[in-house]
Amino acid sequence: AGVTLWEMMTFGAEPYAGIRLAEVPDLLEKGERLSQPQICTIDVYMVMVKCECSHQRGLGSSRGLG
């Protein structure tokens, strides 16, 4: 869900552009995240990051957002 929100906020930009798909899990493990889109408020960006972290831990994309 976090990546989908990011794609919406960037009007369909490619997430992790220029990075091989096989490298993305390692980047996430190191704490790398997609950058905050220009039109995105910090509150929405934090939801995106929380979704990414939850998904990475295998908790699902919407758990614990409340």
CHARMM internal coordinates of N, CA and C (Angstrom, degrees):
IC EDIT
DIST 1 N 1 CA 1.4564
DIST 1 CA 1 C 1.5276
ANGL 1 N 1 CA 1 C 111.11
DIST 1 C 2 N 1.3248
ANGL 1 CA 1 C 2 N 117.44
DIHE 1 N 1 CA 1 C 2 N -34.49
DIST 2 N 2 CA 1.4615
ANGL 1 C 2 N 2 CA 119.90
DIHE 1 CA 1 C 2 N 2 CA -179.63
DIST 2 CA 2 C 1.5177
ANGL 2 N 2 CA 2 C 112.57
DIHE 1 C 2 N 2 CA 2 C -63.57
DIST 2 C 3 N 1.3205
ANGL 2 CA 2 C 3 N 116.09
DIHE 2 N 2 CA 2 C 3 N -42.62
DIST 3 N 3 CA 1.4645
ANGL 2 C 3 N 3 CA 120.18
DIHE 2 CA 2 C 3 N 3 CA 179.62
DIST 3 CA 3 C 1.5244
ANGL 3 N 3 CA 3 C 109.87
DIHE 2 C 3 N 3 CA 3 C -68.41
DIST 3 C 4 N 1.3260
ANGL 3 CA 3 C 4 N 117.03
DIHE 3 N 3 CA 3 C 4 N -38.18
DIST 4 N 4 CA 1.4667
ANGL 3 C 4 N 4 CA 120.39
DIHE 3 CA 3 C 4 N 4 CA 178.08
DIST 4 CA 4 C 1.5203
ANGL 4 N 4 CA 4 C 110.61
DIHE 3 C 4 N 4 CA 4 C -62.15
DIST 4 C 5 N 1.3290
ANGL 4 CA 4 C 5 N 117.29
DIHE 4 N 4 CA 4 C 5 N -44.11
DIST 5 N 5 CA 1.4725
ANGL 4 C 5 N 5 CA 120.48
DIHE 4 CA 4 C 5 N 5 CA 175.98
DIST 5 CA 5 C 1.5224
ANGL 5 N 5 CA 5 C 110.51
DIHE 4 C 5 N 5 CA 5 C -60.44
DIST 5 C 6 N 1.3180
ANGL 5 CA 5 C 6 N 116.73
DIHE 5 N 5 CA 5 C 6 N -42.90
DIST 6 N 6 CA 1.4661
ANGL 5 C 6 N 6 CA 120.98
DIHE 5 CA 5 C 6 N 6 CA 179.58
DIST 6 CA 6 C 1.5228
ANGL 6 N 6 CA 6 C 110.38
DIHE 5 C 6 N 6 CA 6 C -60.58
DIST 6 C 7 N 1.3342
ANGL 6 CA 6 C 7 N 116.35
DIHE 6 N 6 CA 6 C 7 N -44.09
DIST 7 N 7 CA 1.4660
ANGL 6 C 7 N 7 CA 120.51
DIHE 6 CA 6 C 7 N 7 CA 178.85
DIST 7 CA 7 C 1.5271
ANGL 7 N 7 CA 7 C 110.77
DIHE 6 C 7 N 7 CA 7 C -61.85
DIST 7 C 8 N 1.3217
ANGL 7 CA 7 C 8 N 117.11
DIHE 7 N 7 CA 7 C 8 N -39.81
DIST 8 N 8 CA 1.4678
ANGL 7 C 8 N 8 CA 120.17
DIHE 7 CA 7 C 8 N 8 CA 177.91
DIST 8 CA 8 C 1.5219
ANGL 8 N 8 CA 8 C 110.84
DIHE 7 C 8 N 8 CA 8 C -64.15
DIST 8 C 9 N 1.3197
ANGL 8 CA 8 C 9 N 116.89
DIHE 8 N 8 CA 8 C 9 N -44.00
DIST 9 N 9 CA 1.4645
ANGL 8 C 9 N 9 CA 121.50
DIHE 8 CA 8 C 9 N 9 CA -176.86
DIST 9 CA 9 C 1.5283
ANGL 9 N 9 CA 9 C 113.03
DIHE 8 C 9 N 9 CA 9 C -72.11
DIST 9 C 10 N 1.3284
ANGL 9 CA 9 C 10 N 116.41
DIHE 9 N 9 CA 9 C 10 N -17.85
DIST 10 N 10 CA 1.4683
ANGL 9 C 10 N 10 CA 120.28
DIHE 9 CA 9 C 10 N 10 CA 178.28
DIST 10 CA 10 C 1.5259
ANGL 10 N 10 CA 10 C 111.28
DIHE 9 C 10 N 10 CA 10 C -106.67
DIST 10 C 11 N 1.3277
ANGL 10 CA 10 C 11 N 115.70
DIHE 10 N 10 CA 10 C 11 N 12.95
DIST 11 N 11 CA 1.4692
ANGL 10 C 11 N 11 CA 121.60
DIHE 10 CA 10 C 11 N 11 CA 178.54
DIST 11 CA 11 C 1.5237
ANGL 11 N 11 CA 11 C 112.21
DIHE 10 C 11 N 11 CA 11 C 56.72
DIST 11 C 12 N 1.3398
ANGL 11 CA 11 C 12 N 115.57
DIHE 11 N 11 CA 11 C 12 N 41.22
DIST 12 N 12 CA 1.4554
ANGL 11 C 12 N 12 CA 120.83
DIHE 11 CA 11 C 12 N 12 CA 173.76
DIST 12 CA 12 C 1.5103
ANGL 12 N 12 CA 12 C 116.34
DIHE 11 C 12 N 12 CA 12 C 89.15
DIST 12 C 13 N 1.3264
ANGL 12 CA 12 C 13 N 117.34
DIHE 12 N 12 CA 12 C 13 N 17.14
DIST 13 N 13 CA 1.4704
ANGL 12 C 13 N 13 CA 119.03
DIHE 12 CA 12 C 13 N 13 CA 176.61
DIST 13 CA 13 C 1.5317
ANGL 13 N 13 CA 13 C 109.04
DIHE 12 C 13 N 13 CA 13 C -63.33
DIST 13 C 14 N 1.3164
ANGL 13 CA 13 C 14 N 115.79
DIHE 13 N 13 CA 13 C 14 N 156.00
DIST 14 N 14 CA 1.4587
ANGL 13 C 14 N 14 CA 120.93
DIHE 13 CA 13 C 14 N 14 CA -179.61
DIST 14 CA 14 C 1.5288
ANGL 14 N 14 CA 14 C 110.01
DIHE 13 C 14 N 14 CA 14 C -82.44
DIST 14 C 15 N 1.3366
ANGL 14 CA 14 C 15 N 117.23
DIHE 14 N 14 CA 14 C 15 N 119.75
DIST 15 N 15 CA 1.4660
ANGL 14 C 15 N 15 CA 118.76
DIHE 14 CA 14 C 15 N 15 CA 177.76
DIST 15 CA 15 C 1.5275
ANGL 15 N 15 CA 15 C 110.36
DIHE 14 C 15 N 15 CA 15 C -67.89
DIST 15 C 16 N 1.2975
ANGL 15 CA 15 C 16 N 116.17
DIHE 15 N 15 CA 15 C 16 N 143.81
DIST 16 N 16 CA 1.4613
ANGL 15 C 16 N 16 CA 122.22
DIHE 15 CA 15 C 16 N 16 CA 179.23
DIST 16 CA 16 C 1.5235
ANGL 16 N 16 CA 16 C 111.58
DIHE 15 C 16 N 16 CA 16 C 55.57
DIST 16 C 17 N 1.3177
ANGL 16 CA 16 C 17 N 116.50
DIHE 16 N 16 CA 16 C 17 N 38.44
DIST 17 N 17 CA 1.4708
ANGL 16 C 17 N 17 CA 121.57
DIHE 16 CA 16 C 17 N 17 CA -179.47
DIST 17 CA 17 C 1.5262
ANGL 17 N 17 CA 17 C 110.00
DIHE 16 C 17 N 17 CA 17 C -57.34
DIST 17 C 18 N 1.3082
ANGL 17 CA 17 C 18 N 115.80
DIHE 17 N 17 CA 17 C 18 N 135.23
DIST 18 N 18 CA 1.4556
ANGL 17 C 18 N 18 CA 121.32
DIHE 17 CA 17 C 18 N 18 CA 178.29
DIST 18 CA 18 C 1.5172
ANGL 18 N 18 CA 18 C 114.35
DIHE 17 C 18 N 18 CA 18 C 82.15
DIST 18 C 19 N 1.3248
ANGL 18 CA 18 C 19 N 117.05
DIHE 18 N 18 CA 18 C 19 N 0.41
DIST 19 N 19 CA 1.4621
ANGL 18 C 19 N 19 CA 121.17
DIHE 18 CA 18 C 19 N 19 CA 179.54
DIST 19 CA 19 C 1.5243
ANGL 19 N 19 CA 19 C 107.66
DIHE 18 C 19 N 19 CA 19 C -111.61
DIST 19 C 20 N 1.3131
ANGL 19 CA 19 C 20 N 115.89
DIHE 19 N 19 CA 19 C 20 N 132.14
DIST 20 N 20 CA 1.4685
ANGL 19 C 20 N 20 CA 119.36
DIHE 19 CA 19 C 20 N 20 CA 178.65
DIST 20 CA 20 C 1.5259
ANGL 20 N 20 CA 20 C 109.85
DIHE 19 C 20 N 20 CA 20 C -65.00
DIST 20 C 21 N 1.3226
ANGL 20 CA 20 C 21 N 116.05
DIHE 20 N 20 CA 20 C 21 N 140.43
DIST 21 N 21 CA 1.4563
ANGL 20 C 21 N 21 CA 121.91
DIHE 20 CA 20 C 21 N 21 CA -178.13
DIST 21 CA 21 C 1.5267
ANGL 21 N 21 CA 21 C 111.82
DIHE 20 C 21 N 21 CA 21 C -54.23
DIST 21 C 22 N 1.3162
ANGL 21 CA 21 C 22 N 116.95
DIHE 21 N 21 CA 21 C 22 N -37.05
DIST 22 N 22 CA 1.4646
ANGL 21 C 22 N 22 CA 121.17
DIHE 21 CA 21 C 22 N 22 CA -179.50
DIST 22 CA 22 C 1.5281
ANGL 22 N 22 CA 22 C 112.24
DIHE 21 C 22 N 22 CA 22 C -64.60
DIST 22 C 23 N 1.3359
ANGL 22 CA 22 C 23 N 117.97
DIHE 22 N 22 CA 22 C 23 N -21.56
DIST 23 N 23 CA 1.4632
ANGL 22 C 23 N 23 CA 122.05
DIHE 22 CA 22 C 23 N 23 CA -178.52
DIST 23 CA 23 C 1.5263
ANGL 23 N 23 CA 23 C 112.85
DIHE 22 C 23 N 23 CA 23 C -87.00
DIST 23 C 24 N 1.3263
ANGL 23 CA 23 C 24 N 117.70
DIHE 23 N 23 CA 23 C 24 N -17.74
DIST 24 N 24 CA 1.4662
ANGL 23 C 24 N 24 CA 121.21
DIHE 23 CA 23 C 24 N 24 CA -174.93
DIST 24 CA 24 C 1.5306
ANGL 24 N 24 CA 24 C 112.76
DIHE 23 C 24 N 24 CA 24 C -60.15
DIST 24 C 25 N 1.3387
ANGL 24 CA 24 C 25 N 120.75
DIHE 24 N 24 CA 24 C 25 N -46.93
DIST 25 N 25 CA 1.4682
ANGL 24 C 25 N 25 CA 119.03
DIHE 24 CA 24 C 25 N 25 CA 179.21
DIST 25 CA 25 C 1.5299
ANGL 25 N 25 CA 25 C 113.41
DIHE 24 C 25 N 25 CA 25 C -56.94
DIST 25 C 26 N 1.3271
ANGL 25 CA 25 C 26 N 117.17
DIHE 25 N 25 CA 25 C 26 N -39.05
DIST 26 N 26 CA 1.4669
ANGL 25 C 26 N 26 CA 120.23
DIHE 25 CA 25 C 26 N 26 CA 178.49
DIST 26 CA 26 C 1.5231
ANGL 26 N 26 CA 26 C 110.95
DIHE 25 C 26 N 26 CA 26 C -64.76
DIST 26 C 27 N 1.3294
ANGL 26 CA 26 C 27 N 116.87
DIHE 26 N 26 CA 26 C 27 N -40.40
DIST 27 N 27 CA 1.4654
ANGL 26 C 27 N 27 CA 120.49
DIHE 26 CA 26 C 27 N 27 CA 177.94
DIST 27 CA 27 C 1.5211
ANGL 27 N 27 CA 27 C 110.83
DIHE 26 C 27 N 27 CA 27 C -62.34
DIST 27 C 28 N 1.3278
ANGL 27 CA 27 C 28 N 116.58
DIHE 27 N 27 CA 27 C 28 N -43.86
DIST 28 N 28 CA 1.4615
ANGL 27 C 28 N 28 CA 120.58
DIHE 27 CA 27 C 28 N 28 CA 179.66
DIST 28 CA 28 C 1.5195
ANGL 28 N 28 CA 28 C 111.26
DIHE 27 C 28 N 28 CA 28 C -64.21
DIST 28 C 29 N 1.3328
ANGL 28 CA 28 C 29 N 116.02
DIHE 28 N 28 CA 28 C 29 N -39.53
DIST 29 N 29 CA 1.4600
ANGL 28 C 29 N 29 CA 120.09
DIHE 28 CA 28 C 29 N 29 CA 177.92
DIST 29 CA 29 C 1.5239
ANGL 29 N 29 CA 29 C 111.88
DIHE 28 C 29 N 29 CA 29 C -61.59
DIST 29 C 30 N 1.3355
ANGL 29 CA 29 C 30 N 115.87
DIHE 29 N 29 CA 29 C 30 N -33.36
DIST 30 N 30 CA 1.4630
ANGL 29 C 30 N 30 CA 121.45
DIHE 29 CA 29 C 30 N 30 CA 179.30
DIST 30 CA 30 C 1.5275
ANGL 30 N 30 CA 30 C 112.09
DIHE 29 C 30 N 30 CA 30 C -80.75
DIST 30 C 31 N 1.3405
ANGL 30 CA 30 C 31 N 116.95
DIHE 30 N 30 CA 30 C 31 N -1.89
DIST 31 N 31 CA 1.4603
ANGL 30 C 31 N 31 CA 120.20
DIHE 30 CA 30 C 31 N 31 CA 178.13
DIST 31 CA 31 C 1.5143
ANGL 31 N 31 CA 31 C 114.87
DIHE 30 C 31 N 31 CA 31 C 95.17
DIST 31 C 32 N 1.3258
ANGL 31 CA 31 C 32 N 117.74
DIHE 31 N 31 CA 31 C 32 N 3.26
DIST 32 N 32 CA 1.4693
ANGL 31 C 32 N 32 CA 120.96
DIHE 31 CA 31 C 32 N 32 CA 178.39
DIST 32 CA 32 C 1.5241
ANGL 32 N 32 CA 32 C 108.90
DIHE 31 C 32 N 32 CA 32 C -69.41
DIST 32 C 33 N 1.3196
ANGL 32 CA 32 C 33 N 116.25
DIHE 32 N 32 CA 32 C 33 N 140.90
DIST 33 N 33 CA 1.4550
ANGL 32 C 33 N 33 CA 121.69
DIHE 32 CA 32 C 33 N 33 CA 177.78
DIST 33 CA 33 C 1.5154
ANGL 33 N 33 CA 33 C 109.23
DIHE 32 C 33 N 33 CA 33 C -135.57
DIST 33 C 34 N 1.3267
ANGL 33 CA 33 C 34 N 116.02
DIHE 33 N 33 CA 33 C 34 N 161.64
DIST 34 N 34 CA 1.4598
ANGL 33 C 34 N 34 CA 120.38
DIHE 33 CA 33 C 34 N 34 CA 173.86
DIST 34 CA 34 C 1.5192
ANGL 34 N 34 CA 34 C 108.20
DIHE 33 C 34 N 34 CA 34 C -62.84
DIST 34 C 35 N 1.3207
ANGL 34 CA 34 C 35 N 116.27
DIHE 34 N 34 CA 34 C 35 N 145.82
DIST 35 N 35 CA 1.4595
ANGL 34 C 35 N 35 CA 120.06
DIHE 34 CA 34 C 35 N 35 CA -178.86
DIST 35 CA 35 C 1.5258
ANGL 35 N 35 CA 35 C 110.81
DIHE 34 C 35 N 35 CA 35 C -71.45
DIST 35 C 36 N 1.3180
ANGL 35 CA 35 C 36 N 115.78
DIHE 35 N 35 CA 35 C 36 N 158.21
DIST 36 N 36 CA 1.4629
ANGL 35 C 36 N 36 CA 121.11
DIHE 35 CA 35 C 36 N 36 CA 178.87
DIST 36 CA 36 C 1.5268
ANGL 36 N 36 CA 36 C 109.39
DIHE 35 C 36 N 36 CA 36 C -72.75
DIST 36 C 37 N 1.3377
ANGL 36 CA 36 C 37 N 117.76
DIHE 36 N 36 CA 36 C 37 N 119.83
DIST 37 N 37 CA 1.4636
ANGL 36 C 37 N 37 CA 120.17
DIHE 36 CA 36 C 37 N 37 CA 177.69
DIST 37 CA 37 C 1.5289
ANGL 37 N 37 CA 37 C 111.19
DIHE 36 C 37 N 37 CA 37 C -61.32
DIST 37 C 38 N 1.3152
ANGL 37 CA 37 C 38 N 116.76
DIHE 37 N 37 CA 37 C 38 N 149.01
DIST 38 N 38 CA 1.4633
ANGL 37 C 38 N 38 CA 121.56
DIHE 37 CA 37 C 38 N 38 CA -176.57
DIST 38 CA 38 C 1.5163
ANGL 38 N 38 CA 38 C 113.07
DIHE 37 C 38 N 38 CA 38 C -57.84
DIST 38 C 39 N 1.3279
ANGL 38 CA 38 C 39 N 118.41
DIHE 38 N 38 CA 38 C 39 N -38.34
DIST 39 N 39 CA 1.4654
ANGL 38 C 39 N 39 CA 120.10
DIHE 38 CA 38 C 39 N 39 CA -176.14
DIST 39 CA 39 C 1.5244
ANGL 39 N 39 CA 39 C 112.92
DIHE 38 C 39 N 39 CA 39 C -87.21
DIST 39 C 40 N 1.2970
ANGL 39 CA 39 C 40 N 117.63
DIHE 39 N 39 CA 39 C 40 N 2.42
DIST 40 N 40 CA 1.4572
ANGL 39 C 40 N 40 CA 123.47
DIHE 39 CA 39 C 40 N 40 CA -173.39
DIST 40 CA 40 C 1.5303
ANGL 40 N 40 CA 40 C 110.93
DIHE 39 C 40 N 40 CA 40 C -95.33
DIST 40 C 41 N 1.3364
ANGL 40 CA 40 C 41 N 116.39
DIHE 40 N 40 CA 40 C 41 N 127.47
DIST 41 N 41 CA 1.4637
ANGL 40 C 41 N 41 CA 119.68
DIHE 40 CA 40 C 41 N 41 CA 175.77
DIST 41 CA 41 C 1.5271
ANGL 41 N 41 CA 41 C 109.26
DIHE 40 C 41 N 41 CA 41 C -70.68
DIST 41 C 42 N 1.3068
ANGL 41 CA 41 C 42 N 116.44
DIHE 41 N 41 CA 41 C 42 N 161.12
DIST 42 N 42 CA 1.4624
ANGL 41 C 42 N 42 CA 120.37
DIHE 41 CA 41 C 42 N 42 CA 179.51
DIST 42 CA 42 C 1.5229
ANGL 42 N 42 CA 42 C 110.53
DIHE 41 C 42 N 42 CA 42 C -62.94
DIST 42 C 43 N 1.3343
ANGL 42 CA 42 C 43 N 117.50
DIHE 42 N 42 CA 42 C 43 N -34.70
DIST 43 N 43 CA 1.4647
ANGL 42 C 43 N 43 CA 120.54
DIHE 42 CA 42 C 43 N 43 CA 179.47
DIST 43 CA 43 C 1.5286
ANGL 43 N 43 CA 43 C 111.35
DIHE 42 C 43 N 43 CA 43 C -63.04
DIST 43 C 44 N 1.3228
ANGL 43 CA 43 C 44 N 116.91
DIHE 43 N 43 CA 43 C 44 N -45.56
DIST 44 N 44 CA 1.4659
ANGL 43 C 44 N 44 CA 120.80
DIHE 43 CA 43 C 44 N 44 CA 179.01
DIST 44 CA 44 C 1.5252
ANGL 44 N 44 CA 44 C 109.67
DIHE 43 C 44 N 44 CA 44 C -66.97
DIST 44 C 45 N 1.3255
ANGL 44 CA 44 C 45 N 117.10
DIHE 44 N 44 CA 44 C 45 N -40.37
DIST 45 N 45 CA 1.4633
ANGL 44 C 45 N 45 CA 120.35
DIHE 44 CA 44 C 45 N 45 CA 179.21
DIST 45 CA 45 C 1.5331
ANGL 45 N 45 CA 45 C 110.75
DIHE 44 C 45 N 45 CA 45 C -61.42
DIST 45 C 46 N 1.3174
ANGL 45 CA 45 C 46 N 117.36
DIHE 45 N 45 CA 45 C 46 N -39.86
DIST 46 N 46 CA 1.4606
ANGL 45 C 46 N 46 CA 120.04
DIHE 45 CA 45 C 46 N 46 CA 179.72
DIST 46 CA 46 C 1.5291
ANGL 46 N 46 CA 46 C 111.33
DIHE 45 C 46 N 46 CA 46 C -65.37
DIST 46 C 47 N 1.3415
ANGL 46 CA 46 C 47 N 117.66
DIHE 46 N 46 CA 46 C 47 N -34.36
DIST 47 N 47 CA 1.4648
ANGL 46 C 47 N 47 CA 120.69
DIHE 46 CA 46 C 47 N 47 CA 174.44
DIST 47 CA 47 C 1.5243
ANGL 47 N 47 CA 47 C 109.38
DIHE 46 C 47 N 47 CA 47 C -63.63
DIST 47 C 48 N 1.3320
ANGL 47 CA 47 C 48 N 116.34
DIHE 47 N 47 CA 47 C 48 N -42.92
DIST 48 N 48 CA 1.4616
ANGL 47 C 48 N 48 CA 120.65
DIHE 47 CA 47 C 48 N 48 CA 178.81
DIST 48 CA 48 C 1.5262
ANGL 48 N 48 CA 48 C 110.66
DIHE 47 C 48 N 48 CA 48 C -59.33
DIST 48 C 49 N 1.3087
ANGL 48 CA 48 C 49 N 116.77
DIHE 48 N 48 CA 48 C 49 N -46.60
DIST 49 N 49 CA 1.4683
ANGL 48 C 49 N 49 CA 121.32
DIHE 48 CA 48 C 49 N 49 CA -179.17
DIST 49 CA 49 C 1.5257
ANGL 49 N 49 CA 49 C 110.12
DIHE 48 C 49 N 49 CA 49 C -64.10
DIST 49 C 50 N 1.3257
ANGL 49 CA 49 C 50 N 116.02
DIHE 49 N 49 CA 49 C 50 N -41.95
DIST 50 N 50 CA 1.4645
ANGL 49 C 50 N 50 CA 119.73
DIHE 49 CA 49 C 50 N 50 CA 179.81
DIST 50 CA 50 C 1.5285
ANGL 50 N 50 CA 50 C 110.78
DIHE 49 C 50 N 50 CA 50 C -63.04
DIST 50 C 51 N 1.3264
ANGL 50 CA 50 C 51 N 116.85
DIHE 50 N 50 CA 50 C 51 N -39.27
DIST 51 N 51 CA 1.4726
ANGL 50 C 51 N 51 CA 120.61
DIHE 50 CA 50 C 51 N 51 CA 176.90
DIST 51 CA 51 C 1.5226
ANGL 51 N 51 CA 51 C 110.73
DIHE 50 C 51 N 51 CA 51 C -62.43
DIST 51 C 52 N 1.3287
ANGL 51 CA 51 C 52 N 116.45
DIHE 51 N 51 CA 51 C 52 N -43.34
DIST 52 N 52 CA 1.4666
ANGL 51 C 52 N 52 CA 120.13
DIHE 51 CA 51 C 52 N 52 CA 179.55
DIST 52 CA 52 C 1.5195
ANGL 52 N 52 CA 52 C 110.60
DIHE 51 C 52 N 52 CA 52 C -62.22
DIST 52 C 53 N 1.3283
ANGL 52 CA 52 C 53 N 116.78
DIHE 52 N 52 CA 52 C 53 N -43.51
DIST 53 N 53 CA 1.4620
ANGL 52 C 53 N 53 CA 120.58
DIHE 52 CA 52 C 53 N 53 CA -178.47
DIST 53 CA 53 C 1.5195
ANGL 53 N 53 CA 53 C 110.89
DIHE 52 C 53 N 53 CA 53 C -66.51
DIST 53 C 54 N 1.3268
ANGL 53 CA 53 C 54 N 117.23
DIHE 53 N 53 CA 53 C 54 N -41.58
DIST 54 N 54 CA 1.4603
ANGL 53 C 54 N 54 CA 121.17
DIHE 53 CA 53 C 54 N 54 CA 179.18
DIST 54 CA 54 C 1.5148
ANGL 54 N 54 CA 54 C 110.66
DIHE 53 C 54 N 54 CA 54 C -63.62
DIST 54 C 55 N 1.3167
ANGL 54 CA 54 C 55 N 116.51
DIHE 54 N 54 CA 54 C 55 N -43.13
DIST 55 N 55 CA 1.4613
ANGL 54 C 55 N 55 CA 120.88
DIHE 54 CA 54 C 55 N 55 CA 179.91
DIST 55 CA 55 C 1.5287
ANGL 55 N 55 CA 55 C 110.43
DIHE 54 C 55 N 55 CA 55 C -64.80
DIST 55 C 56 N 1.3118
ANGL 55 CA 55 C 56 N 116.19
DIHE 55 N 55 CA 55 C 56 N -39.46
DIST 56 N 56 CA 1.4666
ANGL 55 C 56 N 56 CA 120.90
DIHE 55 CA 55 C 56 N 56 CA -179.37
DIST 56 CA 56 C 1.5272
ANGL 56 N 56 CA 56 C 110.43
DIHE 55 C 56 N 56 CA 56 C -62.99
DIST 56 C 57 N 1.3341
ANGL 56 CA 56 C 57 N 117.30
DIHE 56 N 56 CA 56 C 57 N -36.74
DIST 57 N 57 CA 1.4639
ANGL 56 C 57 N 57 CA 121.25
DIHE 56 CA 56 C 57 N 57 CA 179.51
DIST 57 CA 57 C 1.5239
ANGL 57 N 57 CA 57 C 112.10
DIHE 56 C 57 N 57 CA 57 C -82.53
DIST 57 C 58 N 1.3504
ANGL 57 CA 57 C 58 N 116.53
DIHE 57 N 57 CA 57 C 58 N -1.57
DIST 58 N 58 CA 1.4547
ANGL 57 C 58 N 58 CA 120.00
DIHE 57 CA 57 C 58 N 58 CA 178.65
DIST 58 CA 58 C 1.5098
ANGL 58 N 58 CA 58 C 113.81
DIHE 57 C 58 N 58 CA 58 C 79.71
DIST 58 C 59 N 1.3305
ANGL 58 CA 58 C 59 N 117.30
DIHE 58 N 58 CA 58 C 59 N 23.45
DIST 59 N 59 CA 1.4569
ANGL 58 C 59 N 59 CA 120.70
DIHE 58 CA 58 C 59 N 59 CA -177.97
DIST 59 CA 59 C 1.5171
ANGL 59 N 59 CA 59 C 113.34
DIHE 58 C 59 N 59 CA 59 C -94.23
DIST 59 C 60 N 1.2999
ANGL 59 CA 59 C 60 N 118.03
DIHE 59 N 59 CA 59 C 60 N -1.77
DIST 60 N 60 CA 1.4588
ANGL 59 C 60 N 60 CA 119.92
DIHE 59 CA 59 C 60 N 60 CA -175.18
DIST 60 CA 60 C 1.5100
ANGL 60 N 60 CA 60 C 109.44
DIHE 59 C 60 N 60 CA 60 C 94.06
DIST 60 C 61 N 1.3105
ANGL 60 CA 60 C 61 N 117.35
DIHE 60 N 60 CA 60 C 61 N 167.81
DIST 61 N 61 CA 1.4558
ANGL 60 C 61 N 61 CA 120.04
DIHE 60 CA 60 C 61 N 61 CA -171.14
DIST 61 CA 61 C 1.5110
ANGL 61 N 61 CA 61 C 114.92
DIHE 60 C 61 N 61 CA 61 C -91.97
DIST 61 C 62 N 1.3327
ANGL 61 CA 61 C 62 N 119.36
DIHE 61 N 61 CA 61 C 62 N -14.37
DIST 62 N 62 CA 1.4566
ANGL 61 C 62 N 62 CA 118.48
DIHE 61 CA 61 C 62 N 62 CA -175.57
DIST 62 CA 62 C 1.5208
ANGL 62 N 62 CA 62 C 112.84
DIHE 61 C 62 N 62 CA 62 C -121.44
DIST 62 C 63 N 1.2794
ANGL 62 CA 62 C 63 N 117.78
DIHE 62 N 62 CA 62 C 63 N 0.55
DIST 63 N 63 CA 1.4543
ANGL 62 C 63 N 63 CA 121.88
DIHE 62 CA 62 C 63 N 63 CA -177.50
DIST 63 CA 63 C 1.5240
ANGL 63 N 63 CA 63 C 111.15
DIHE 62 C 63 N 63 CA 63 C -70.65
DIST 63 C 64 N 1.3057
ANGL 63 CA 63 C 64 N 117.15
DIHE 63 N 63 CA 63 C 64 N 133.35
DIST 64 N 64 CA 1.4541
ANGL 63 C 64 N 64 CA 121.53
DIHE 63 CA 63 C 64 N 64 CA 174.99
DIST 64 CA 64 C 1.5077
ANGL 64 N 64 CA 64 C 115.22
DIHE 63 C 64 N 64 CA 64 C 78.22
DIST 64 C 65 N 1.3172
ANGL 64 CA 64 C 65 N 118.24
DIHE 64 N 64 CA 64 C 65 N 19.81
DIST 65 N 65 CA 1.4599
ANGL 64 C 65 N 65 CA 119.74
DIHE 64 CA 64 C 65 N 65 CA -179.46
DIST 65 CA 65 C 1.5152
ANGL 65 N 65 CA 65 C 112.27
DIHE 64 C 65 N 65 CA 65 C -87.70
DIST 65 C 66 N 1.3136
ANGL 65 CA 65 C 66 N 117.96
DIHE 65 N 65 CA 65 C 66 N -13.74
DIST 66 N 66 CA 1.4596
ANGL 65 C 66 N 66 CA 121.75
DIHE 65 CA 65 C 66 N 66 CA -175.10
DIST 66 CA 66 C 1.4459
ANGL 66 N 66 CA 66 C 113.51
DIHE 65 C 66 N 66 CA 66 C -77.08
END
COOR INIT
IC SEED 1 N 1 CA 1 C
IC BUILD
